[in-house]
């Protein structure tokens, strides 16, 4: 796989070195040549000094044969412009842009540019740690369906996740258990310490939360 990266800051240099270490072909573009000092001496990819959305620099970086393009500079505008050039002019199959403004991220995702909203992701992780019942893992573009980890009564421990899903009206997407994600089966039993990620209609959140708090119903 050949990957072109625009931006050689902390994210770009780390991403480039990770891909290079995995045996992939990597080219990194940055307008400041000093930025390439962040790369280790073992980095075997190519570095190109210049603007990340300049056609000549992109061609020099191998954009015409690229399997993926990642725009991870510190500027939203530069990332989006370069991502659109990669996608629309060079037809790169996989284009990802780092976006600080989550409102912009949603807009560009609708244009087919996958985005990583740095500030939103960091905030979500912090909120998740502080108050896990208030955070969302994912929601669709219309905000109709939500995936979120929800708290549940300890009375659910020892019960099957299938019973939990049936009684709450939600689907269980996956369970985080001992630091690893587990896809539940009909026989999966809730254990102490489990973090359960539910899929449900947005307007059904209160009902799902209430059912989880009340515990299982038998008979």
C-alpha positions as CSV (number, residue, x, y, z in Angstrom):
1,X,0.0,0.0,0.0
2,X,1.2,3.5,-0.8
3,X,0.1,6.3,1.5
4,X,0.6,10.0,1.1
5,X,0.5,12.1,4.3
6,X,0.1,15.9,4.4
7,X,1.6,17.3,7.6
8,X,4.6,16.1,9.6
9,X,3.6,17.2,13.0
10,X,3.2,14.8,15.9
11,X,0.3,12.9,14.2
12,X,1.8,12.9,10.7
13,X,5.2,11.8,11.8
14,X,3.8,9.1,14.1
15,X,1.4,7.8,11.4
16,X,4.2,7.8,8.8
17,X,6.6,5.9,11.0
18,X,3.9,3.4,12.0
19,X,3.0,2.7,8.4
20,X,6.6,2.5,7.3
21,X,7.4,0.1,10.1
22,X,4.5,-2.1,8.9
23,X,6.2,-2.3,5.5
24,X,4.0,0.2,3.5
25,X,5.3,2.8,1.1
26,X,4.9,6.3,2.6
27,X,5.4,9.9,1.4
28,X,5.1,12.9,3.8
29,X,4.5,16.4,2.6
30,X,5.1,19.4,4.8
31,X,5.8,23.1,3.9
32,X,8.4,23.3,6.7
33,X,11.5,21.1,6.0
34,X,12.4,21.3,9.7
35,X,9.3,19.3,10.5
36,X,11.0,16.2,9.0
37,X,13.4,16.2,12.0
38,X,10.5,14.5,13.9
39,X,11.0,11.4,11.9
40,X,13.4,8.8,13.3
41,X,16.6,7.8,11.5
42,X,14.9,4.4,10.6
43,X,12.1,6.1,8.6
44,X,12.4,4.7,5.0
45,X,9.7,6.8,3.3
46,X,10.0,9.9,1.2
47,X,9.7,13.5,2.4
48,X,8.6,16.4,0.2
49,X,8.9,20.0,1.2
50,X,5.9,22.1,-0.1
51,X,2.3,22.9,0.2
52,X,0.1,19.8,0.6
53,X,-2.5,20.7,-2.0
54,X,0.0,21.7,-4.7
55,X,-0.5,19.4,-7.7
56,X,3.2,19.1,-8.5
57,X,4.1,18.2,-4.9
58,X,1.3,15.7,-4.7
59,X,2.5,14.0,-7.9
60,X,6.1,14.0,-6.6
61,X,4.7,12.2,-3.5
62,X,3.1,9.5,-5.6
63,X,-0.5,10.6,-5.3
64,X,-1.4,9.1,-8.7
65,X,-0.7,5.6,-7.3
66,X,-1.7,6.2,-3.7
67,X,-4.1,3.9,-2.0
68,X,-4.8,6.4,0.8
69,X,-4.3,10.0,1.6
70,X,-4.2,11.5,5.1
71,X,-4.4,15.2,5.7
72,X,-3.2,15.8,9.3
73,X,-1.7,19.3,9.4
74,X,-2.6,21.8,12.1
75,X,-5.0,23.7,9.8
76,X,-8.6,22.7,9.0
77,X,-8.6,24.6,5.7
78,X,-5.4,23.1,4.5
79,X,-6.5,19.6,5.4
80,X,-9.9,20.0,3.7
81,X,-8.4,21.5,0.5
82,X,-5.8,18.9,0.1
83,X,-8.3,16.1,0.9
84,X,-10.7,17.3,-1.7
85,X,-7.9,17.6,-4.3
86,X,-6.8,14.0,-3.5
87,X,-10.3,12.7,-3.7
88,X,-11.7,14.7,-6.6
89,X,-8.7,15.3,-8.8
90,X,-6.6,12.2,-8.2
91,X,-9.4,9.7,-7.2
92,X,-7.6,8.4,-4.2
93,X,-9.7,5.5,-2.8
94,X,-9.3,6.3,0.9
95,X,-9.1,10.0,2.0
96,X,-9.0,11.0,5.6
97,X,-8.8,14.6,7.0
98,X,-8.0,15.7,10.5
99,X,-10.6,18.4,11.5
100,X,-10.6,20.4,14.7
101,X,-14.1,21.8,14.2
102,X,-16.6,19.0,14.6
103,X,-19.3,21.0,12.7
104,X,-17.0,21.0,9.6
105,X,-16.3,17.3,10.1
106,X,-19.9,16.4,9.7
107,X,-20.2,18.5,6.5
108,X,-17.2,16.9,4.9
109,X,-18.2,13.4,5.9
110,X,-21.3,13.9,3.8
111,X,-19.0,14.8,0.8
112,X,-17.3,11.4,1.2
113,X,-14.2,12.6,3.0
114,X,-13.7,10.6,6.2
115,X,-12.8,12.9,9.1
116,X,-11.2,12.6,12.5
117,X,-12.3,15.5,14.7
118,X,-9.4,15.8,17.1
119,X,-11.1,18.1,19.7
120,X,-14.3,16.2,19.6
121,X,-12.6,12.8,20.0
122,X,-10.5,14.0,23.0
123,X,-13.5,15.6,24.6
124,X,-15.6,12.5,24.1
125,X,-12.9,10.3,25.8
126,X,-12.7,12.7,28.8
127,X,-16.5,12.8,29.2
128,X,-16.6,9.0,28.8
129,X,-14.2,8.6,31.7
130,X,-16.0,11.1,33.9
131,X,-19.6,10.2,33.2
132,X,-19.9,7.2,30.8
133,X,-23.7,7.3,30.6
134,X,-23.6,10.7,28.9
135,X,-21.2,9.9,26.0
136,X,-21.9,8.5,22.6
137,X,-19.7,6.1,20.5
138,X,-21.5,6.9,17.3
139,X,-24.7,8.4,15.8
140,X,-26.0,8.4,12.3
141,X,-26.1,11.6,10.2
142,X,-29.8,12.2,11.1
143,X,-29.1,11.6,14.8
144,X,-31.9,9.0,14.8
145,X,-29.8,6.0,15.9
146,X,-27.2,6.2,18.7
147,X,-24.6,3.8,20.0
148,X,-23.5,4.5,23.5
149,X,-22.2,2.7,26.7
150,X,-24.8,2.9,29.4
151,X,-24.7,2.1,33.1
152,X,-26.8,-0.8,34.4
153,X,-28.0,-2.1,37.7
154,X,-25.7,-4.7,39.3
155,X,-28.8,-7.0,39.3
156,X,-28.0,-7.6,35.6
157,X,-24.8,-9.4,36.5
158,X,-25.2,-13.1,35.8
159,X,-28.0,-12.5,33.3
160,X,-27.7,-13.1,29.6
161,X,-27.1,-10.1,27.4
162,X,-29.9,-11.3,25.1
163,X,-32.3,-10.9,28.0
164,X,-30.9,-7.4,28.6
165,X,-31.5,-6.5,24.9
166,X,-35.0,-8.0,25.0
167,X,-36.1,-6.1,28.1
168,X,-34.6,-2.7,27.1
169,X,-35.6,-2.8,23.5
170,X,-32.0,-1.9,22.5
171,X,-29.4,-4.0,20.7
172,X,-26.1,-4.7,22.2
173,X,-23.3,-3.8,19.7
174,X,-20.4,-5.1,21.8
175,X,-19.1,-5.6,25.3
176,X,-15.8,-4.2,26.6
177,X,-14.5,-6.8,29.0
178,X,-11.0,-6.8,30.6
179,X,-9.9,-4.2,28.1
180,X,-11.0,-6.1,25.0
181,X,-14.1,-5.8,22.8
182,X,-16.3,-8.9,22.7
183,X,-19.2,-9.5,20.3
184,X,-22.0,-11.0,22.5
185,X,-23.8,-14.2,21.5
186,X,-27.2,-15.5,22.8
187,X,-25.4,-17.2,25.7
188,X,-23.1,-14.3,26.7
189,X,-23.6,-13.5,30.4
190,X,-23.1,-10.1,31.9
191,X,-20.0,-10.0,34.2
192,X,-18.9,-7.5,36.8
193,X,-16.8,-4.8,35.2
194,X,-18.4,-5.1,31.8
195,X,-18.9,-1.9,29.7
196,X,-21.8,-2.6,27.4
197,X,-22.4,-0.5,24.3
198,X,-26.0,-0.3,23.2
199,X,-27.6,0.6,19.9
200,X,-31.0,2.4,20.2
201,X,-33.3,5.0,18.8
202,X,-32.3,8.5,20.1
203,X,-35.8,9.2,21.4
204,X,-35.8,5.9,23.3
205,X,-32.7,6.7,25.5
206,X,-34.7,7.5,28.6
207,X,-36.7,4.3,28.4
208,X,-33.5,2.2,27.8
209,X,-31.7,3.9,30.7
210,X,-34.7,3.4,33.0
211,X,-34.9,-0.3,32.1
212,X,-31.2,-0.9,32.8
213,X,-31.4,0.9,36.1
214,X,-34.5,-1.1,37.2
215,X,-32.8,-4.5,36.6
216,X,-34.1,-7.6,35.0
217,X,-37.7,-8.8,35.3
218,X,-38.3,-12.5,35.8
219,X,-41.4,-14.4,35.1
